[in-house]
């Protein structure tokens, strides 16, 4: 019994002690290390004909233009690469060969250095829009390196040669 009382006093003292400055600093550092800033929202720019010429982006595949945006194509999906434009710069993406294939050898997923994008279309909605092009209802979703959505839109996916 005599041994139990000093142990009980030590246990109570340990529970009621204030944290040290080192413990507080370690706790603050842990919280700061685990905080994640909100994702930067991406504002894709239109890929214009001058960009297509300059970067030789000719060929079969699919293009995405958001609904209600008169700027035009903001993503190009081809057999091996995809493209978007941000801050005046053309961003290159590698086609995910394991993702579902879209018309004209395009893929539904593309991975880049800072972003990845997914292009989806409703095959039943396809309407011929030219000699070798078909327009579909679809969507474009872009995620950052952490997998967080930074852009999403519905629109027209035009596939052709």
C-alpha positions in Angstrom: 0.0 0.0 0.0 2.9 2.4 0.8 4.2 1.8 -2.7 0.9 2.5 -4.4 0.5 6.0 -3.0 3.8 7.4 -4.3 3.1 5.8 -7.7 -0.3 7.3 -7.8 1.1 10.7 -6.9 3.7 10.4 -9.7 1.0 9.3 -12.2 -1.2 12.3 -11.3 1.8 14.7 -11.5 2.6 13.4 -15.0 -1.0 14.0 -16.1 -1.2 17.5 -14.8 2.1 18.8 -16.0 2.2 21.6 -18.6 3.8 20.7 -22.0 7.3 21.9 -22.5 8.3 24.4 -25.2 9.9 21.6 -27.2 6.7 19.5 -27.1 4.6 22.5 -28.2 7.1 23.3 -31.1 7.0 19.6 -32.2 3.2 19.7 -32.1 3.0 22.9 -34.2 5.6 21.5 -36.7 3.5 18.4 -37.1 0.3 20.3 -37.8 2.1 22.6 -40.3 3.6 19.6 -42.1 0.2 18.0 -42.5 -1.6 21.1 -43.8 -2.3 21.1 -47.5 -3.0 24.3 -49.3 -6.1 24.5 -51.5 -5.5 23.4 -55.1 -4.7 26.2 -57.6 -7.6 26.5 -60.0 -6.4 26.1 -63.6 -7.6 28.5 -66.3 -6.9 26.7 -69.6 -6.5 28.9 -72.6 -7.7 28.3 -76.1 -5.2 26.5 -78.4 -5.4 28.6 -81.6 -4.3 27.7 -85.1 -0.9 29.6 -84.6 -0.2 27.2 -81.7 -1.1 24.2 -83.8 1.2 25.3 -86.5 4.1 26.3 -84.2 4.0 23.0 -82.3 3.0 20.7 -85.2 -0.2 19.5 -83.5 -1.8 18.2 -86.7 -3.3 14.7 -86.8 -6.1 12.5 -85.9 -7.6 12.7 -82.4 -10.2 14.5 -80.3 -10.4 18.2 -79.2 -12.4 19.6 -76.3 -14.2 23.0 -76.3 -16.2 23.9 -73.1 -19.9 24.8 -73.3 -20.6 28.5 -73.7 -17.0 29.3 -74.3 -16.4 31.0 -77.6 -12.6 30.7 -77.2 -12.6 27.2 -78.7 -10.4 24.2 -78.1 -8.7 24.0 -74.8 -7.5 20.4 -74.9 -6.2 18.2 -77.7 -6.0 14.4 -77.3 -4.1 12.4 -79.8 -2.8 8.8 -80.0 0.4 9.3 -78.0 0.2 12.8 -76.6 -2.3 15.4 -75.3 -2.0 19.2 -75.1 -3.4 22.1 -73.1 -2.4 25.7 -72.9 -1.7 27.6 -69.7 -0.2 31.1 -69.3 0.6 31.2 -73.0 2.6 27.9 -72.9 1.6 24.6 -74.5 1.7 21.8 -71.9 2.4 18.3 -73.1 0.8 15.2 -71.7 1.6 11.5 -72.3 -1.4 9.3 -73.3 -2.2 6.7 -70.7 -2.1 3.6 -73.0 -4.1 1.6 -70.4 -7.0 4.0 -70.5 -10.1 3.5 -72.7 -9.6 4.4 -76.3 -11.7 7.2 -77.9 -12.4 7.6 -81.6 -9.4 8.3 -83.9 -6.9 6.6 -81.5 -7.3 9.2 -78.8 -7.2 8.0 -75.1 -9.4 9.1 -72.2 -6.5 9.8 -69.8 -3.3 11.9 -70.2 -0.6 12.5 -67.7 1.8 15.5 -67.6 4.4 16.9 -65.2 2.1 19.1 -63.1 -1.4 18.0 -64.3 -3.3 15.1 -65.7 -6.5 15.3 -67.7 -9.5 12.9 -68.4 -11.6 13.3 -71.5 -15.0 11.6 -71.6 -17.6 11.5 -74.3 -21.1 10.1 -74.8 -20.7 7.9 -77.9 -24.5 7.8 -78.4 -24.5 11.6 -78.8 -22.2 11.6 -81.8 -23.3 13.8 -84.8 -21.3 14.2 -88.0 -19.9 17.8 -88.2 -17.8 17.5 -91.3 -16.4 15.1 -93.8 -14.2 13.4 -91.2 -15.3 14.8 -87.9 -18.0 13.9 -85.3 -19.1 16.0 -82.4 -20.0 14.4 -79.1 -21.2 15.6 -75.7 -18.5 15.2 -73.2 -16.4 16.5 -70.4 -12.9 17.4 -69.4 -11.5 17.1 -65.9 -8.0 18.2 -64.9 -6.3 17.3 -61.7 -3.0 18.5 -60.1 -0.1 16.4 -59.0 -1.9 15.5 -55.8 -5.0 14.2 -57.6 -7.1 17.3 -56.7 -9.5 18.6 -59.3 -8.4 22.0 -60.6 -10.7 22.3 -63.6 -13.9 20.6 -64.8 -16.2 21.4 -67.6 -18.8 19.9 -70.0 -18.7 20.7 -73.6 -18.1 19.4 -77.1 -15.6 16.7 -77.9 -14.9 16.8 -81.6 -13.0 13.7 -83.0 -11.6 13.4 -86.5 -8.7 13.5 -88.8 
